[in-house]
């Protein structure tokens, strides 16, 4: 049963910081950009996605290595890594900073546009659905908008995630199969065809909807609560002059 939760330590350690960075950077970027427009939502989301790669890349490397450890064995006879932190420490000692950032370029390629579409989709859906505080169906609407944003985000860059995962898994057991991103794409295409770039997509989308529905709804409701409780907390709100330009601001 525990095999279903292999590598959970790494996401548990990293996701708190990742979400804090993502929503913090996106909010600050929107204030810098000034106007609440779809293009600015995409740009702010992309900036947030790029910056959080600093944590995301090592976290996913540890998760991938931990999940591959003892594959097919009920009880691993020989465990190379004790936990996610030990995994990163061992990789650092063996390969240095470059080692724990393996797959960084593909992570950037995946995360930058993905988070742009993530926030853009949420903005469009919350405006279209009319997520107003007085609406008794506001929470279901937020959950739906958040879940669909997660799905749109993954669909936009999933092939890059496949390549990233393969590069991060490469070298396990001491054998390196790929010489870089282009070589990984070429070998994967030649051996398995175009379907290789959609492998695992179904399970990813099944996970994406509930996870992102909960994430977006929680963040939105928390910000609404804090603004309502403390009138002095106006950091997340646009300037009065900009509010006049925004006839229907997004829920964030």
C-alpha positions as CSV (number, residue, x, y, z in Angstrom):
1,X,0.0,0.0,0.0
2,X,2.8,2.4,0.8
3,X,4.1,1.9,-2.7
4,X,1.3,4.1,-3.9
5,X,2.8,7.0,-1.9
6,X,6.4,6.7,-2.9
7,X,8.2,10.0,-3.1
8,X,5.5,11.9,-1.2
9,X,8.0,13.5,1.1
10,X,9.4,15.7,-1.6
11,X,6.0,17.3,-2.7
12,X,5.0,17.7,1.0
13,X,8.2,19.7,1.6
14,X,8.1,21.7,-1.6
15,X,4.5,22.5,-2.5
16,X,3.9,24.9,0.4
17,X,6.8,27.1,-0.8
18,X,5.9,26.6,-4.5
19,X,2.3,27.8,-4.0
20,X,3.4,30.7,-1.8
21,X,5.9,31.8,-4.5
22,X,3.4,31.3,-7.4
23,X,0.5,33.3,-5.9
24,X,2.9,35.9,-4.3
25,X,4.8,36.5,-7.6
26,X,1.6,36.6,-9.6
27,X,-0.1,39.1,-7.4
28,X,2.9,41.4,-7.3
29,X,3.4,41.1,-11.0
30,X,-0.2,42.1,-11.6
31,X,0.3,45.2,-9.5
32,X,3.4,46.1,-11.4
33,X,1.7,45.6,-14.7
34,X,-1.2,47.8,-13.6
35,X,-4.2,46.8,-15.7
36,X,-6.1,43.5,-15.0
37,X,-6.2,42.2,-18.6
38,X,-6.0,38.7,-20.0
39,X,-2.6,39.3,-21.4
40,X,-1.3,40.6,-18.1
41,X,-2.8,37.6,-16.3
42,X,-0.8,35.4,-18.7
43,X,2.4,37.4,-18.3
44,X,2.1,37.5,-14.5
45,X,1.4,33.7,-14.3
46,X,4.3,33.0,-16.6
47,X,6.7,35.0,-14.4
48,X,5.4,33.1,-11.3
49,X,5.9,29.8,-13.1
50,X,9.5,30.6,-14.1
51,X,10.5,31.7,-10.6
52,X,9.1,28.7,-8.8
53,X,11.2,26.4,-10.9
54,X,14.0,27.0,-8.4
55,X,12.2,24.8,-5.9
56,X,10.1,22.8,-8.4
57,X,13.0,21.2,-10.3
58,X,14.9,19.7,-7.3
59,X,11.6,18.7,-5.7
60,X,10.5,16.7,-8.8
61,X,13.9,15.2,-9.2
62,X,13.8,13.8,-5.7
63,X,10.2,12.6,-6.2
64,X,11.2,10.8,-9.5
65,X,14.2,9.1,-8.0
66,X,12.3,8.0,-4.9
67,X,9.5,6.6,-7.0
68,X,11.9,4.6,-9.2
69,X,13.7,3.2,-6.2
70,X,12.8,-0.5,-5.7
71,X,10.4,-0.5,-8.6
72,X,8.6,-3.8,-8.8
73,X,9.7,-5.0,-5.3
74,X,7.3,-5.3,-2.4
75,X,10.2,-4.7,0.0
76,X,13.4,-3.1,-1.4
77,X,16.4,-5.2,-0.6
78,X,18.8,-2.3,-1.1
79,X,17.6,1.3,-0.6
80,X,19.9,3.9,-2.1
81,X,18.0,6.8,-0.6
82,X,16.4,7.0,2.9
83,X,14.1,9.8,2.0
84,X,13.7,12.8,-0.3
85,X,16.1,15.0,1.6
86,X,18.7,12.2,1.7
87,X,18.2,11.8,-2.1
88,X,19.0,15.4,-2.8
89,X,22.0,15.4,-0.5
90,X,23.5,12.3,-2.2
91,X,22.9,13.7,-5.7
92,X,24.5,17.0,-4.6
93,X,27.6,15.2,-3.2
94,X,28.0,13.1,-6.4
95,X,27.0,15.6,-9.1
96,X,27.1,19.0,-7.4
97,X,24.6,21.9,-8.0
98,X,24.2,20.8,-11.6
99,X,23.0,17.4,-10.5
100,X,20.2,18.6,-8.2
101,X,19.0,20.9,-11.0
102,X,18.9,18.2,-13.7
103,X,16.0,18.9,-16.0
104,X,15.9,22.6,-15.1
105,X,15.6,23.8,-18.7
106,X,12.7,21.5,-19.5
107,X,11.1,22.5,-16.2
108,X,11.3,26.1,-17.3
109,X,9.9,25.2,-20.8
110,X,7.0,23.5,-19.1
111,X,6.3,25.7,-16.2
112,X,6.6,29.2,-17.7
113,X,3.7,29.0,-20.3
114,X,1.8,26.4,-18.2
115,X,1.3,28.9,-15.3
116,X,0.5,31.6,-17.8
117,X,-2.4,29.5,-19.1
118,X,-3.2,28.5,-15.5
119,X,-4.0,32.0,-14.3
120,X,-5.4,33.1,-17.7
121,X,-8.0,30.3,-17.7
122,X,-9.0,30.9,-14.1
123,X,-9.4,34.6,-14.8
124,X,-11.6,34.0,-17.9
125,X,-13.7,31.4,-16.2
126,X,-14.3,33.3,-13.0
127,X,-15.4,36.4,-15.1
128,X,-17.6,34.2,-17.3
129,X,-19.3,32.4,-14.4
130,X,-19.7,35.6,-12.4
131,X,-18.0,34.5,-9.1
132,X,-19.4,37.3,-6.8
133,X,-19.3,37.1,-3.0
134,X,-23.1,37.3,-2.7
135,X,-23.6,34.4,-5.1
136,X,-24.7,31.2,-3.2
137,X,-23.0,29.1,-5.8
138,X,-19.7,30.9,-5.6
139,X,-17.7,28.1,-4.0
140,X,-18.8,25.4,-6.6
141,X,-17.9,28.0,-9.4
142,X,-14.5,28.6,-7.9
143,X,-13.8,24.9,-7.6
144,X,-14.9,24.4,-11.2
145,X,-12.8,27.3,-12.4
146,X,-9.7,26.1,-10.5
147,X,-10.0,22.5,-11.6
148,X,-10.4,23.5,-15.3
149,X,-7.4,25.9,-14.9
150,X,-5.3,22.9,-13.8
151,X,-6.4,20.8,-16.7
152,X,-5.7,23.6,-19.2
153,X,-2.3,24.2,-17.6
154,X,-1.2,20.5,-18.0
155,X,-2.7,20.2,-21.5
156,X,-0.7,23.2,-22.7
157,X,2.8,21.8,-22.0
158,X,2.4,18.1,-21.2
159,X,4.9,16.8,-23.8
160,X,7.6,18.9,-22.1
161,X,6.8,17.2,-18.8
162,X,7.3,13.8,-20.4
163,X,10.8,14.8,-21.6
164,X,11.6,16.4,-18.2
165,X,10.7,13.2,-16.3
166,X,12.8,11.1,-18.6
167,X,15.8,13.3,-18.2
168,X,15.5,13.3,-14.5
169,X,15.1,9.6,-14.4
170,X,18.1,9.1,-16.7
171,X,21.2,7.9,-14.9
172,X,19.4,5.8,-12.3
173,X,21.5,2.6,-12.0
174,X,24.6,4.3,-13.4
175,X,23.5,4.3,-17.1
176,X,22.9,7.5,-19.0
177,X,20.7,7.0,-22.0
178,X,20.2,10.6,-23.2
179,X,22.7,13.3,-24.2
180,X,20.3,16.2,-23.8
181,X,16.8,17.4,-24.5
182,X,16.9,17.0,-28.3
183,X,18.4,13.5,-28.0
184,X,15.7,12.5,-25.6
185,X,13.0,13.8,-27.9
186,X,14.5,12.0,-30.9
187,X,15.0,8.6,-29.1
188,X,11.5,8.7,-27.6
189,X,9.9,9.5,-30.9
190,X,11.9,6.8,-32.8
191,X,11.2,4.1,-30.3
192,X,7.6,4.8,-29.2
193,X,6.1,7.2,-31.7
194,X,4.1,10.4,-31.0
195,X,2.0,8.7,-28.3
196,X,4.9,8.8,-26.0
197,X,4.3,12.5,-25.4
198,X,0.9,11.8,-24.0
199,X,1.9,8.9,-21.8
200,X,0.4,9.3,-18.3
201,X,-1.8,12.2,-19.4
202,X,-5.0,10.6,-18.1
203,X,-3.8,10.1,-14.6
204,X,-2.3,13.6,-14.5
205,X,-5.6,15.2,-15.5
206,X,-7.5,13.1,-13.0
207,X,-5.2,14.5,-10.3
208,X,-5.1,18.0,-11.7
209,X,-8.8,18.8,-11.4
210,X,-9.3,18.2,-7.6
211,X,-5.9,19.5,-6.6
212,X,-6.2,22.8,-8.4
213,X,-9.9,23.2,-7.6
214,X,-9.0,23.0,-3.9
215,X,-5.9,25.3,-4.3
216,X,-7.6,28.1,-6.2
217,X,-10.8,28.0,-4.1
218,X,-8.8,28.1,-0.9
219,X,-6.5,31.0,-1.9
220,X,-9.4,33.0,-3.3
221,X,-11.7,32.5,-0.2
222,X,-8.8,33.2,2.2
223,X,-7.9,36.5,0.4
224,X,-11.6,37.5,0.4
225,X,-11.8,36.7,4.1
226,X,-8.7,38.7,5.0
227,X,-9.8,41.7,3.0
228,X,-13.2,41.6,4.6
229,X,-11.9,41.3,8.1
230,X,-9.1,43.8,7.9
231,X,-9.9,46.9,5.9
232,X,-6.3,48.1,6.3
233,X,-5.1,45.2,4.2
234,X,-5.2,46.6,0.7
235,X,-1.9,45.2,-0.6
236,X,-3.6,42.7,-2.9
237,X,-6.0,45.3,-4.4
238,X,-5.4,47.6,-7.3
239,X,-5.2,51.3,-7.0
240,X,-8.5,53.3,-7.0
241,X,-7.7,54.7,-10.5
242,X,-7.3,51.2,-11.8
243,X,-10.4,49.9,-10.1
244,X,-12.5,52.2,-12.3
245,X,-11.0,50.6,-15.4
246,X,-11.8,47.1,-14.2
247,X,-15.6,46.7,-14.6
248,X,-15.4,43.1,-13.5
249,X,-12.2,42.2,-11.7
250,X,-11.2,38.6,-11.4
251,X,-11.9,36.8,-8.1
252,X,-8.2,36.9,-7.3
